[in-house]
Amino acid sequence: MQGLDSAQLRTFAAVVAEGSFDAAARLLHVTPSAVSQRIKALEEAVGQVLVRRARPCVATDAGRPLLRLAGQLMLLEREALADARGPLAGGGRIRVAVVVNADSLATWFPAALARLPQRAGVSFDLRQDDQDHTAELLRDGSVTAAVTAQREAVQGCRVLRLGAVRYRALATPDFVASHFAGGLTAAALASAPLVVFDRKDRVQHRFIRAVAGRPIDPPVHYVPSVPAFSAAIRLGLGWGLVPEQIAQADLASGHCVDLAPGRHLDVPLYWQHWRLESEVLNALTAAVRAVAAENLR
């Protein structure tokens, strides 16, 4: 059986990463026609449609294993070239895609990248998604590693526990006086406006269920930005759960108070990455574990 063509695999990965044939062509410095021909040849070799022609282009179920394979081959190829020829000048860079939840991106995760030893030819492509959903990108081959709430290893991956993010329930003193004068009751939780990051974010609702003993659906403001999320609470738009690292400044300044002193929500996080013997992945994993140990519970 004839093996898969590495140029075709590389082109396939570029189409999915860039979202279109034209963008992949610009990245690879070839014509869109060449990209189309390579994808068609790869699909004919596999006997399956690998790319869903949409906006953006996405890998089909049949394409996901090949997407992961393409990423692994490019990573190992780049490392082998660097070891054989020394640092490469100019082109030949490889992107290592990592998906991270928004709160980790806004707090501890960038420090892990900064702690990595400098290596020529490697760029990091950070993606953002809810911690309960980040493993999906790892599963479909879109990323090399993930900070995730999923403790079960994705097939073909290693998993390590990092620690937990501690969330505190914050609100302004005026908001508490207006909505929670009688305490953190189920009736108050049902009527007080809640600030939620996005529609995937269930952290606030988990906390409400733990406090009230049952699910409650309060009025919700969706604010999909970590700085704006904290600002919305600080300005009295609603209450919400804020990572302890971010909450400390607002608590110290008196802009916000702890809505439930003595209560918090801990969300365990895990690091999952492809099961590869890769110098880049090993260094990244070591840095992530070290910084997480300093910042997580």
N, C-alpha and C positions, 0 to 999 in steps of 0.2 A: 504493500500500500504506500502510495506517495505521501510524503510528509507535507505539513502545512507550510505555506510560503510566509516567511517572516515579514516581508514588505507588506503583504496583504493583511496580516495580523496587525501590524503597526498602523496601517491605514484605517482598519476597522476600529481600533481603539481611538484614533484621532477623530473619526466621525462621531462617535458616541460622546467623547469628552468635549468636543467643540460644538456639537449639536446640529451640524449640517455638513453636507459634502463640500460646499464652497469654503467654509471656515477651515475644514480639515485640509483642503488644498492649499490654503494660504499658510497654514502651519507647516505643512510638509514641503512647500515650495514646488508643487506640481500643479497640473491643471485639474479642474473639476472633472474633466473627462477621464483623466488617469485614475482619479479616486473612484469614480463610478465603475471603471473597468476592473480595478482591483477588488472592489467589494463584490461585483458580479462573479468574478473568477473564484473568490473564496466561497461564496454561497454555492456555486456549482460544485466545488470540490467537496463541500460538506453535505450537499443535498438538502439544505434547509435555508429558509429566509433568516438572516441574521440581524438585519437592521429594519426597524419599523420606520418607514419614510414619513416622518411627521415633523412638527416644529415644537421642540427640538427632536432630532433623530434619537431613538433609543434602541437598545439591544432587545431582541426578542428572547423568549425563554431558551431557545436553542442557541442564541448568541452569547448568553451570559457566561457559560464555561469558557468560551473562547476569549471573551473580554478579559476574564481573570488571567487566562494563560498568556495573552498578549502583554498585559501589565507585568507579569512575573518575568517573562522573557526579556522585556526591555530593561527591567531593573537589573537582572543578572548580567545581561550583555553590557550595560553601561559600567557596571562595577568591574567586570572582567577586562574591559578596554582600559579603564583607569589603572588597574593593577599592572597590565601588560605594557602600557605606553606612558604611564605617568599622567599627571593632570592634563586634561585636554583644553586647549585654548579655543575660545569661540563657541561653535555649535556643538551639537551632540548632547545637549542637556536633556535630562530626563526629569519628569515631574512625578513626585510621589504624592498621590492624592490621599488625604486624610479627612474623615468626617468627624466633626466635634459638635457637641451641644452648645447652644449660645452662651450659657452661663460659664462654661469652662473656657470658651474663647474669650470671654470678657474678663476673666480672672487669671487663672493659673496656667493655662495651656501655652500661650505664647512664650512664657519663660522656659518651657521645655525645649522649644525650637532654638531659643537663644543659647541654650546650654550645650547644644550639639557641637562637636568638633567641626571646624570648617572643612567642607569637602567640595572640590570643584565639580561643576556639572550637575548638581542636584538642586532642584527647585521644589518647594512644597506648594501644593494646590489644596488649600483648606476649603472644605465644604461645611455648611452648617445645617443641622437638623435636630429635632427633638431627640433626647437621649433614648427614648423608647422606640425610636425609628431609625437610628443611625446604622444599626446592623443590617438593615435592608440594602443599603448601598454596598456594604461589604459582601453581602450574599450574592448580589448580582454582578459583582466584579468591577463596579465603578470606582472603588477606592481600595487602597492597599491596607489601611488600618482605620480603626474607629474607636472613639470614646463612646461607650454605650452602657445602657442599663441592663443589657442582656448578658446574663452570666453563663448561659449555655453556649459553647463554642460553635460558631458558624462552621459548616463543613469546610475542611481544608485550612482552618485557622487555629491559632493559639489564643488562649484567653488568660488574663491576669487581673486580679482584683486590685483596684487603685485606691479605694477608700470611698468615703461618702461626702457629698455636698450637704451641708446643714442649712436649712432654710428657716428663716424667722418671719413671722407674720407682722408686717409693718402697716402703720396708718398714721396720719397726723393727729395731734391731740384734739383738734377741732372735729375731725372726722369721727374719732372715738366718742367724743361727747355727744355728737349728733346721732350716731347710729348704734353705738354700743354702750349707752349710759346704763343699761340694765345688765351688762355683762355679755359674754360671748354665747348667747342663747341661739337655739335653732331658728327662732323667729327673726332675730337680728341678722343672722347669717343669710337668711332667705331674702331679706330686703335690702341689705347694704350692698352698694355697687362693688364689684370685684374686678381687679385688673388681671388679665390673663395674657400671656405672651402671644399665643396663636391657637388655632383650633386643635393642634396636636397636644398642647400643653394641658396635662391633667394633674399637675402637682398641686395646684390650689384646691381642686375638687377632692383630691385624696386627703388633704388636711381637713377640709370641711367635714368629710365623712368620718374621720377619726374623732373630731371634736363633737359632732352632733350625733354620731352613731347611725346615721342614715344619709343617703344621697340628698343633696339640696342643689337647686339650680337658681342661683341669684342673678340679678342683672349683671352683665359682663361688658367690660371695655377691652377690646383686643388691641394690644400695643406691641407689635413685633420688632422691638429694638430694645436691647438691654438698657442703654442710657435713658431712652424715652420711657421705658417701663418704670424705672425708679423715679423719674421725674414726675410721672403721672401720679404715683403714690404720694410723693413729696408735696405735690400741689393740691392734694385732697380730692383727686378724681375718684379714687376708690382705695381699697386695701388690697394687699397681695403678699405673696411669699417671695422673699428676697434672699439670695445667697448671703451667708453670714459675712463673707469678706466685703461685700458691697454694703450690707446693712449697717456695719459698724460706724461708718462716718455719719449717717443720718441719725443714728441713735445717740452718738456722742454729741452732735450739734443740737439735739433737741427738735430737729425738724420732724422727726418721726418717733413714735413710741412702739414698744413691743405689744402687740394686740393680745398676745397670750403668753405672758411671762411664765417661764418654766416649761413651755411646750414648744416643740419644733418638729420639723420633718426632715429626716435624713434620707437622701437618695443615693444608694450605692452605685458606683461607676466602675466599669471594667474596660480594659484595653484589649482589643482583639486585632490581630494582624495575620497576614498570610503566613502559612507555615513554610517559610523559606530560610535557608542559610544565607542571609544577606547582611553585609556589613552596615548598610544604611539602616535597615530595619532593626538590627541589633542595637545600634547606637541610639536610634530614635526611641526604642523601647526603654533602654536604660535611662535616658533623659526624662521621659514621661514618668516613669516609676519614681525617680528621685524627686522631681518637682511635685508630683502628686502626694508623696509621703510628707512633704513639708507643708502642704496646703489643705489636704483633705482630712476628714475625720477617720 
